[in-house]
Amino acid sequence: MSGSGTLVQVKRLLIIGIGAGDPDHLTFQGANAIAAADVFLLVDKGEAKDDLTRLRRDLIAAHGREPYRIVEARDPERDRTTPAYTAAVEDWRSRRAQIYASFIADDLADGQSGALLVWGDPGVYDSTLAVLDEIDAEFDYEVVPGISSISALTARHRVALTRVGRPVHITTGRRLAAEGPTADDVVVMLDAACSFTGAGEDHHIYWGAYLGTPDEILISGPVTEVADRIRAARAEARARKGWIMDTYLLRRAPSEDHRRTQNK
Ligand SMILES: C[S@@+](CC[C@H](N)C(=O)[O-])C[C@H]1O[C@@H](n2cnc3c(N)ncnc32)[C@H](O)[C@@H]1O
């Protein structure tokens, strides 16, 4: 309530996970959240990744409830050449925060809901929630989970993400290259350099690119046998489409000792 007794309506943001590329990944909860939004913020990453923006537009057209508005913004460029990785990410984040802050201040009226459509699941290697934490504005927000590329990967390969009672480590290509596989089951994302090459002979890889889309590629097998095939498929697809997103699970074969304890 304001001092004069009128109800102050808060601005609301809906952070909606839209799945990893297949429009059918969108959950009923996600579709309902899209229908509840008055304004959508689409942050464009540039022409090479047009497909990613197209899916968001298609989902809004399919599930949005008129009248709604779409506000477009350009993703700030990130300096990927500097060795100062953390500083470059911090700089990018604060410019992203500026875009969200302007969206809330200028494009949302009190009581309205704005939506951000986040690739995959907002909780997996996505900075939207962390960036929103930096914003100094009065607003409320809700998070709608989405199907992550990890779920899409394991489902398409028809394998379970977790083995009985065992942990899984989720990491980046950069870290895998620096540290090697840090668990028997490692999911690797954001790998521009095929860092699986360093995995040992006892590793199996389940690799997927453009999961859930018509361009999907799936390759699996012992790393030593399929590494060249993955590298070639990756390079060819990247050259043809101008961008690539790939994810993989590296799974070490159970040792004899482990097999014996499991079978007791
Ligand atoms: C910034 S992260 C976003 C992850 C996303 N939030 C999720 O839940 O999957 C981008 C990375 O996710 C992975 N990824 C996302 N979509 C993918 C897809 N359709 N196929 C394969 N990998 C994908 C790739 O490793 C890519 O480098």
The ligand as an SDF file (V2000), in Angstrom:
LIG
                    3D

 27 29  0  0  0  0  0  0  0  0999 V2000
   25.6060  -20.6860  -22.0940 C   0  0  0  0  0  0  0  0  0  0  0  0
   25.3960  -22.4130  -21.9860 S   0  0  0  0  0  0  0  0  0  0  0  0
   23.6660  -22.5230  -21.8150 C   0  0  0  0  0  0  0  0  0  0  0  0
   23.1840  -23.8410  -21.2550 C   0  0  0  0  0  0  0  0  0  0  0  0
   21.6740  -23.9140  -21.1280 C   0  0  0  0  0  0  0  0  0  0  0  0
   21.1910  -23.0340  -20.0940 N   0  0  0  0  0  0  0  0  0  0  0  0
   21.1930  -25.3370  -20.8550 C   0  0  0  0  0  0  0  0  0  0  0  0
   20.4390  -25.5380  -19.8850 O   0  0  0  0  0  0  0  0  0  0  0  0
   21.5040  -26.2200  -21.6460 O   0  0  0  0  0  0  0  0  0  0  0  0
   25.6520  -22.8650  -23.6730 C   0  0  0  0  0  0  0  0  0  0  0  0
   26.1640  -24.2830  -23.7910 C   0  0  0  0  0  0  0  0  0  0  0  0
   25.0930  -25.1800  -23.5990 O   0  0  0  0  0  0  0  0  0  0  0  0
   25.2550  -26.3030  -24.4260 C   0  0  0  0  0  0  0  0  0  0  0  0
   24.0590  -26.3830  -25.3180 N   0  0  0  0  0  0  0  0  0  0  0  0
   22.9810  -25.5910  -25.2730 C   0  0  0  0  0  0  0  0  0  0  0  0
   22.0670  -25.9640  -26.1770 N   0  0  0  0  0  0  0  0  0  0  0  0
   22.5890  -27.0340  -26.8220 C   0  0  0  0  0  0  0  0  0  0  0  0
   22.1140  -27.8740  -27.8560 C   0  0  0  0  0  0  0  0  0  0  0  0
   20.9210  -27.6860  -28.4290 N   0  0  0  0  0  0  0  0  0  0  0  0
   22.9160  -28.8890  -28.2730 N   0  0  0  0  0  0  0  0  0  0  0  0
   24.1120  -29.1020  -27.6960 C   0  0  0  0  0  0  0  0  0  0  0  0
   24.6180  -28.3360  -26.7190 N   0  0  0  0  0  0  0  0  0  0  0  0
   23.8570  -27.3150  -26.2740 C   0  0  0  0  0  0  0  0  0  0  0  0
   26.5630  -26.1190  -25.1830 C   0  0  0  0  0  0  0  0  0  0  0  0
   27.5880  -26.7410  -24.4490 O   0  0  0  0  0  0  0  0  0  0  0  0
   26.7080  -24.6270  -25.1670 C   0  0  0  0  0  0  0  0  0  0  0  0
   28.0700  -24.2480  -25.3070 O   0  0  0  0  0  0  0  0  0  0  0  0
  1  2  1  0
  2  3  1  0
  2 10  1  0
  3  4  1  0
  4  5  1  0
  5  6  1  0
  5  7  1  0
  7  8  2  0
  7  9  1  0
 10 11  1  0
 11 12  1  0
 11 26  1  0
 12 13  1  0
 13 14  1  0
 13 24  1  0
 14 15  1  0
 14 23  1  0
 15 16  2  0
 16 17  1  0
 17 18  1  0
 17 23  2  0
 18 19  1  0
 18 20  2  0
 20 21  1  0
 21 22  2  0
 22 23  1  0
 24 25  1  0
 24 26  1  0
 26 27  1  0
M  CHG  2   2   1   9  -1
M  END
$$$$
